[in-house]
């Protein structure tokens, strides 16, 4: 029900206010299972991608989005259900990754579309980062479902990281590539080198479709680096500000000392005629 409401209400609004475009829609099969592998630039990807696709796409999302208490938590849960996302524990507890893979396989077994962001998180700076080995490749090899690479275009300009209200006047897009067949690796889903090869091939196609600069590190590591650089830059800026304030105080003291010395000299000069 939530998904139908989203398609009936949110999708038309996005088309009116943002006029998003789509290329390669013919690469999405009218029926049958497939894996939609997309880059992840913005929170708004979760709006535009399901809204513009004719078929329902089911993604996995962290469980916190579904079990947060209060009115805000209920609204958040309703939204993620509405855009076709399943709750999965990403806290790192043992078995959480397997649970996510089982959920994905169940979607494929029903003959539906399963969506995944191979980077594992949003890009912090618009670049394309290394795909994570595991979910995407294992689901593809275990099910035999084709992988369809997708590039979100300019959604980070509509809603940059940290920005709540989207920016209007920007026309985002979706570019869909041809399905990738990995049947040649059937039965090799436990070979980590094969999983890396499959993941890298998908990421290459996403890079080709999106035109993004590729960075061969994980986005989570990039986020840590950016946070550390920001922390270091903030510390340097605060140190510079303290040095400037100290220099200003020192200059003020020198000025006051000079004024005091000048006043003393003037006072001494005024007393000399009277003493003679």
N, C-alpha and C positions, 0 to 999 in steps of 0.2 A: 504493500500500500504506500509506504513512504517513498519508494522508488518511483511509482507512478505519479505521485504528487510532485516529486522533484522534476520529472520530465514534463509535466503539465504546466508547472508554475515557474520553476527556476530556469529551465532551458529557454523558453520564449523570452524571458527578461534578459538573459545573457545575450541572445541574438539581437535584441532591440538596442541595448545600451553599449555593447562592445563589438557587434558585427564580426564575430570570429569566423575565420575561414578554415577550410579543411581540404587537403590534397590527399589523394590515394585512398579514398573511402572504398573503392572497389576491391582493395586488398583485404578487407574484412569479410570473411565468409558469411553468407546469409544464414547458415546453420552449421552446427557441429562445433566441437571444442577448438580453442586456440588460446595461446598465451600472448597477452598484450604487454610488451616490455617498453617502458617509456622513461625518458629522462625526467628529472624532477626539479623544476625551477622555482616553484611557488606553491603556497597553500592553495591558490586558486586553480591549480591543476586538477584538484579533486572536484571542482565545479565544471570546468570546461570539457574535460575528457569524457566523463559519463554523459554530460548534457548533449554533446554533439554526436555521440555514437548512437547508431540506430538500435543496436543490441545492448543488453545489459552487460556491464563489466563489473566483476566482483574483485575488489582489492582486499588486502588484509591491512588492518590498522591496529595500533597498540591498544591494549585492553583499557587503559586509563580513559580513553575517549568514551567508553561505554559505561563505566561504573563510577564516575565521579558524582558525588552526592549533590543535592540541591537543584534548583531550577536550571541554572546554567549547565549543569551536568546532564540533565534530562534533555535539554535542547541540543547539546552537543551530540549526545547519543542518537537522537532522532535524525540529526543531520547526516551523520556517518552511515546510519542505516539507510537513509534516503538516497545516498549516492552509491549504495551497494558495497559497503565495506564490512568485513568480518572482524570481530575482536580476536586478537591473538596476543598472548603474553610475551612481551619483548624485554622483560626485566633481566634476562640472562639466566633464569633458573633452568636447571637441568630438564631437558625434554621440551622446552618452549619452541626451539627451532623445528623439531620433529612435528610438533602440533601444527605449526604453520604450514609445513609441507603437506601434512595429511589434509588440512583444510583446503589447500590449493588443489590437490588431487581429487578431492570430492567434487569440487566445482567442475573440473575437467570431465570427470566421470559422468556428470549430469549433462554433458554436451554443451556447456556454457563457456563464456569467455572469462578467463582469469587474468587480472591485471597485476603487474608488479613493477616497482621502481628498483632496478638492479643496483643503483647507487646506495640504496638503503636509507637515504635521507635527502633533504633538499640541498641543492648546491648553494654554498654560501656566497658565491660571487659570479654565478652565471656560467662557469666552466663545467665541462663534463668530467666526472671523476670515475675512477676504476670501479667496475662492477664487482659486487660481492659474490664470491663463489658459494653455492649452496642452493638456495631456494629455486631460482630461475632454472638453472641447468638441470638440477635433479628432477624437478617436476617435468621438464621437457623430455628428459631421457626415460623417465619411468612411465610416462603416459603416451609418448610418441606424438603429442600435440605439436603443431607448428608454432613457431615463435614469430610474432609480427612486431617488428621494431617501429616505434612511434617517437616522433620528436615534437615536444611542446615548444612553441616559438613565441617569445616576448611575454610570456606570462609573468616573468619576474619584473617586468616593467609595469604590469597592471597592479601587482601586489608584491613589492619587494619584501624580503625577510624582515619581520618585525613590524610591518605596516598592517594595521587592522582594516582600514577603509581602502578599497581599491581605487586606483587612479583611472579616470575616464579619459577618452580621447586617444586611447591606444588600442589597436586592433590585433589581438593575439591570433595564433593559428595552430593547427595540428597537421603534421605531415606524416603520412603513414606509408611505410615501406612494404616491399613484397615479403610474403611469408618465408621464413627460414626453416629448412628441413634438416633435422639432426638424427634421422633414422639410422645413419651410418654408425652412430655411436650407441645403438640400442644394446642394453645389457651392461653398459659401462658406467652406470651412474655412481658407482663407488670409487671410480678412478679420479683422484683430485686433479690430475693433469688434464684429463678430458673435460672435467667440469670447468677448469680455468679456460681451456680453449673455446668451449661453447660460449661462456660468458664474454670473453674478449671479442668473439665474432659478432655477438649481438651488440656490444658496446661500439664496435667499429661502425656498424650500420646506423646506429643512433647518431654517432658523430657525423657521419656522412649526410644524414638527413637534416640534422640541426645546424650544422656549420659551426658547432661549438669548438673551442679550444679544448683538447684532451689533456688531462693531467693524470699521470700514472700513480696516484696515491688515492686512498679512500677518502671520501668526502668528510667522514667523521674526523680523520686525522687533519684534514685541511681546516676544519672548523676549530680544532684545538690550536693549530698553528696561528690562525687568524686571531683567536682569543688571546693567545700568549703575546702576539705582536701588539695587539691593542693595549693589553695590560702594560707591556714594556713601554709603549709610546706614551701612555697616560702617566706612567711613573716618570719618564723623562720630561714630559711637559710640566708635571708638578715640581720636579727638581729645578727646571728652568724658571718657573714662576717664583719659587722660593729664592733662587739666586738673584732674580730681578728685584724682588722685594728687599733682600739683604743689601743689594747694591744701592737701591733707592734710599734705604735707611742710612747707609754709610755716607752717601752723598749729602743727605740732609744734615747729618751730624757734622760733616766737614763744613757745610755751608754755615751752620749755626756757630761752629768754632771760629770760622773766618769772620763772621759778623761780630762775634763777641770780642775777637782780637782787634777788629777795626774800631769797635766802640771804645775799647780800652785805650787804644792809641789816640783816638780823638779826645777822650777825657784827659789823657796825660798831656796832650798838646794844649788843651784849654787851661790847665793848671799852671803851666810853665811861666807865662807872663806875670801872674800874680805872685809867684815865688821870688822873682828877681828884685 
